[in-house]
Amino acid sequence: MKILWTCGDPNGIGIEILLKAASNFEKSPHHFIALGAFEAIDFYNRRLNLHRNLVRIEGLSALPQTKTGAAIFVIDAGGDVSPQAGMLRADAGRAAMQAVELAANLCLTKQADAVVTAPLNKEAINLAGYNFQGHTDFLAHLCGVKTEMMILADEFSLLRVALATVHTPLEKVAEKVRGVNLSQMIERLAESLQQDFGIAEPRIAVLGLNPHASDGGVIGHEENEILTPAIARLQEKFSDAFSVAGPFAADGFFGMKTYKNYDAVLAMYHDQGLIAFKMLAFETGVNFTAGLPIVRTSPDHGTAFDIAGKGTASETSFVEATRLAVKIASARMNGINRIGKIQAEET
């Protein structure tokens, strides 16, 4: 397989963790290709004394048929940018997005099998004229899809957390939850667990929106009016394909480690799911975007401008993101999708 690595913001830690991660895959049968500004990659390679063998190529057709040696092949996709570690700059944001766009096109045209994206900076890409919040909605735009789902996965603890709402202000979360098609969201999550993670009969837990999952309607009404009916409909419709339970009170659910009984957890909002996730898997957690026609993973951290260029960034999450990308790309080739079959029969 051909796995693409986009370098992220060249003023952040993306290139550093990419170069450090490469040594973990020297004996892999797969090709790993970096996409970004070649001069920036070479700059950090020399500055941090990493001594990686960088080989610039014009395109994927220039790769050797059989992987040999420890060279990192690089497609120069980042344009004219001079790295300035830790600095917020429009040219860095533009370089990051150009690499992502090329990676998406290579995956959409089946020239590559997956992409692992190093962190970019949302403010930098907006300065560069990209009106997107980050990788996820930009990739959804490039792939021509309206819906996508972020799944945070940690393969060591088998913890997977999906979000019903992502970067939504707390004052608008209840309104947003009422407006989403929760049943469809859970179907997409179950389908991804089958198709992307190879889990034949997924078990999904749904967290309540309110404290104590509303205590039967005493603390809010979303559980009784939205969550419980949606869960009941799905249990009846897809009982032979996956199971779904809840809504659970979030604090007790994580505190009692109930997540270990499920293949994925659907949280209602960002901090409800991600505080617990990052407490359990801060360095090994991986971000996966489900619902795209391409495979995309990323490390679960940002550009870390405060330590950029210092050589202290950990590559652990990037390594795990790469391993998960390979695993998901392989799972998609095997084609487990019992939920899709039920949906097709219904229509």
C-alpha positions in Angstrom: 0.0 0.0 0.0 0.9 3.7 -0.4 0.4 5.8 2.7 0.7 9.5 2.5 2.1 11.8 5.3 1.2 15.4 5.0 3.6 17.7 6.9 1.1 20.0 8.5 2.1 23.6 9.4 5.9 23.9 8.7 6.2 26.2 11.7 4.8 23.5 14.1 6.0 20.1 15.2 4.5 18.2 12.2 7.7 17.7 10.2 9.6 16.8 13.3 7.2 14.0 14.4 7.0 12.8 10.8 10.7 12.4 10.5 11.0 10.7 13.9 8.1 8.4 13.1 9.7 7.2 9.8 12.2 4.9 11.6 9.3 2.8 12.9 8.3 1.8 9.4 11.7 1.1 7.8 10.9 -2.7 7.7 7.3 -2.3 6.6 6.3 -3.6 3.2 4.3 -0.4 2.6 5.5 2.8 1.0 5.2 6.0 3.1 5.5 9.3 1.2 5.8 12.7 2.7 3.9 15.6 1.1 5.1 19.1 1.9 7.6 21.8 1.2 10.9 19.9 0.6 13.1 22.7 1.8 11.2 22.9 5.1 11.5 19.1 5.6 15.2 19.3 4.8 15.6 22.3 7.2 14.2 20.4 10.2 16.1 17.2 9.2 19.3 19.2 9.5 18.4 21.4 12.4 17.4 18.5 14.6 20.2 16.2 13.4 17.8 13.5 12.5 19.9 12.3 9.5 17.0 10.9 7.5 17.7 10.1 3.8 15.3 12.4 1.9 14.6 11.5 -1.7 12.6 14.0 -3.7 10.2 12.5 -6.3 7.9 14.2 -8.8 5.0 11.8 -8.2 4.0 8.3 -7.0 4.8 6.8 -10.3 8.5 7.4 -9.5 8.4 5.1 -6.5 10.4 1.8 -6.8 8.2 -1.2 -7.3 9.7 -2.9 -4.2 10.4 -0.9 -1.0 14.1 -1.0 -0.2 16.2 0.9 2.3 15.2 3.6 4.8 14.7 6.5 2.4 11.8 9.0 3.0 10.3 9.8 -0.4 9.1 13.4 -0.6 6.7 15.0 -3.1 7.3 18.8 -2.9 3.8 20.0 -2.4 4.2 22.9 0.0 5.1 25.8 -2.3 7.5 28.6 -1.4 7.7 28.8 2.4 10.6 29.4 4.8 10.1 27.7 8.1 10.1 29.9 11.2 9.5 27.6 14.1 6.7 28.7 16.4 5.5 31.6 14.2 1.9 32.0 13.0 2.1 32.8 9.3 -0.2 32.7 6.3 2.4 31.1 4.0 2.7 28.2 6.5 -1.0 27.7 6.5 -1.1 27.8 2.7 1.7 25.2 2.5 -0.2 22.9 4.9 -3.4 23.0 3.0 -1.8 22.5 -0.4 -0.3 19.3 0.8 -3.7 18.1 2.2 -5.4 18.9 -1.1 -2.8 16.9 -3.1 -3.1 14.0 -0.7 -6.9 14.0 -1.0 -6.7 14.0 -4.8 -4.2 11.1 -4.8 -6.4 9.0 -2.6 -9.6 9.9 -4.5 -8.0 8.8 -7.7 -6.9 5.5 -6.1 -3.2 6.3 -6.5 -2.7 6.1 -2.7 -4.5 4.1 0.0 -4.6 6.5 3.0 -3.4 9.8 4.3 -2.0 10.6 7.8 -2.2 14.4 8.4 0.2 16.2 10.7 -1.3 19.1 12.6 -2.1 22.4 11.0 -3.1 25.7 12.7 -6.7 26.9 12.2 -5.7 30.6 12.5 -2.8 30.2 10.0 -5.1 28.5 7.3 -7.6 31.3 7.7 -4.9 33.9 7.3 -4.1 32.1 4.1 -7.6 32.5 2.8 -9.0 29.0 3.6 -12.4 29.4 5.3 -12.4 26.1 7.1 -12.0 25.0 10.7 -9.4 22.5 9.9 -8.7 19.2 8.2 -12.0 17.5 8.8 -14.3 20.0 7.0 -11.7 20.8 4.3 -11.5 17.1 3.5 -15.2 16.7 3.5 -15.3 19.6 1.0 -12.7 18.1 -1.2 -14.4 14.7 -1.2 -17.8 16.2 -1.9 -19.5 14.8 1.2 -21.8 16.8 3.5 -21.5 14.6 6.6 -18.5 13.2 8.4 -17.7 11.9 11.9 -14.7 12.3 14.0 -13.7 9.2 15.9 -10.9 9.3 18.5 -9.4 5.8 18.8 -6.9 4.3 21.1 -6.1 0.8 20.0 -4.2 0.0 23.2 -7.2 0.4 25.5 -9.7 -0.3 22.7 -11.4 3.0 23.5 -13.2 4.8 20.6 -15.1 8.0 21.2 -17.3 9.7 18.6 -18.9 13.1 18.9 -22.4 14.2 18.1 -21.3 17.8 18.1 -17.7 18.9 17.7 -16.6 22.5 17.9 -20.0 23.8 19.1 -20.2 26.4 21.9 -21.8 25.0 25.0 -24.7 27.4 24.9 -25.7 25.9 21.5 -25.1 22.2 22.2 -28.6 21.3 23.2 -30.0 23.0 20.2 -27.5 21.3 17.9 -28.3 17.9 19.4 -32.0 18.5 18.7 -31.2 19.4 15.1 -29.0 16.4 14.2 -30.3 13.1 12.9 -29.0 11.1 15.8 -30.2 7.7 14.4 -28.3 8.3 11.2 -25.3 9.3 13.1 -25.3 6.1 15.1 -25.8 4.1 11.9 -22.8 5.8 10.4 -20.7 5.0 13.5 -21.8 1.4 13.5 -21.0 1.1 9.7 -17.6 2.6 10.3 -16.8 0.2 13.1 -17.6 -2.7 10.7 -16.0 -1.3 7.5 -13.0 0.5 9.0 -12.2 -1.4 12.2 -13.4 -4.9 11.1 -15.8 -5.3 14.0 -18.6 -7.6 12.8 -21.2 -6.8 15.4 -20.4 -3.5 17.0 -21.5 -2.5 20.5 -22.2 1.2 20.9 -22.9 3.2 24.0 -24.7 6.6 23.9 -24.0 9.2 26.6 -26.7 11.4 27.9 -26.6 15.2 27.3 -27.6 16.3 30.8 -26.1 15.5 34.2 -27.1 12.0 35.4 -28.6 11.5 31.9 -31.5 13.8 33.1 -32.6 11.5 36.0 -35.7 10.5 34.1 -36.5 14.0 33.0 -35.8 15.9 36.2 -32.7 17.6 34.7 -33.6 18.3 31.1 -35.7 16.6 28.5 -33.3 15.6 25.6 -32.9 12.1 26.9 -36.6 11.3 27.0 -37.5 13.2 23.9 -34.6 12.4 21.5 -32.0 9.9 22.8 -34.1 7.1 24.2 -36.5 6.9 21.2 -33.6 6.9 18.7 -31.9 4.1 20.6 -35.1 2.1 20.7 -35.7 2.5 17.0 -32.1 1.4 16.2 -32.3 -1.6 18.5 -35.4 -2.9 16.7 -34.1 -2.1 13.2 -30.5 -3.3 13.4 -30.6 -6.0 16.1 -28.9 -8.5 13.8 -26.1 -6.0 12.8 -25.1 -4.0 15.9 -26.3 -3.2 19.5 -26.8 0.2 21.0 -27.4 1.1 24.6 -28.0 4.2 26.7 -28.3 7.0 27.4 -25.7 6.7 30.1 -24.6 9.3 32.7 -21.2 10.3 31.4 -19.4 10.7 34.7 -20.3 7.3 36.0 -19.8 5.7 32.6 -16.2 6.6 32.5 -15.6 6.5 36.2 -16.7 2.8 36.4 -14.9 2.0 33.2 -18.1 0.9 31.5 -16.6 1.9 28.2 -14.7 -1.4 28.3 -17.9 -3.2 27.5 -18.4 -1.3 24.2 -16.6 -0.9 20.9 -17.4 2.8 20.7 -19.0 5.6 22.7 -21.0 8.4 21.2 -20.6 11.6 23.3 -22.9 14.5 22.9 -20.3 17.3 22.9 -16.5 17.9 22.7 -15.4 18.0 26.3 -17.8 15.3 27.5 -16.0 12.7 25.4 -12.5 14.1 24.9 -11.6 15.0 28.5 -12.0 11.3 29.4 -10.3 10.2 26.2 -7.3 12.3 26.7 -6.9 11.4 30.3 -6.8 7.7 29.2 -4.9 8.1 25.9 -3.1 11.4 25.7 -0.1 10.2 23.7 -1.5 7.2 21.9 -4.9 8.6 20.8 -5.6 9.0 17.1 -8.1 11.1 15.2 -10.0 9.2 12.4 -12.5 10.9 10.1 -15.3 8.4 9.3 -17.7 9.0 6.5 -15.1 10.0 3.9 -14.5 8.0 0.7 -10.8 8.1 1.6 -8.9 6.9 4.7 -7.7 9.7 6.9 -6.1 9.6 10.4 -4.1 12.1 12.4 -2.4 12.4 15.7 -4.6 13.7 18.5 -2.7 16.9 19.2 -2.0 20.3 17.7 0.9 22.2 16.2 2.6 22.8 19.6 4.2 26.1 18.5 5.8 26.4 22.0 8.1 23.5 21.4 8.4 23.6 17.6 12.0 23.2 16.4 13.4 22.1 19.7 13.5 18.4 19.0 11.4 17.5 22.1 8.1 16.6 20.4 6.9 13.0 20.8 6.1 11.1 17.6 4.0 8.4 19.4 0.6 9.6 18.3 1.8 10.0 14.7 3.1 6.5 14.7 -0.2 5.2 16.0 -2.1 7.2 13.5 0.0 5.7 10.7 -0.6 2.1 12.0 -4.3 2.8 12.3 -4.4 4.1 8.7 -2.8 0.9 7.5 -5.2 -1.2 9.5 -8.3 0.7 8.2 -7.2 0.7 4.6 -6.7 -3.1 4.9 -10.1 -3.5 6.6 -11.9 -1.6 3.8 -10.4 -4.0 1.3 -12.0 -6.9 3.2 -15.4 -5.1 2.9 -17.4 -6.0 6.1 -20.6 -3.9 5.8 -23.7 -5.7 7.1 -25.4 -2.4 8.0 -25.1 -1.1 4.4 -26.8 -4.3 3.3 -29.8 -3.7 5.6 -30.1 -0.1 4.5 -30.1 -1.2 0.8 -32.8 -3.8 1.4 -34.9 -1.2 3.1 -34.7 1.1 0.1 
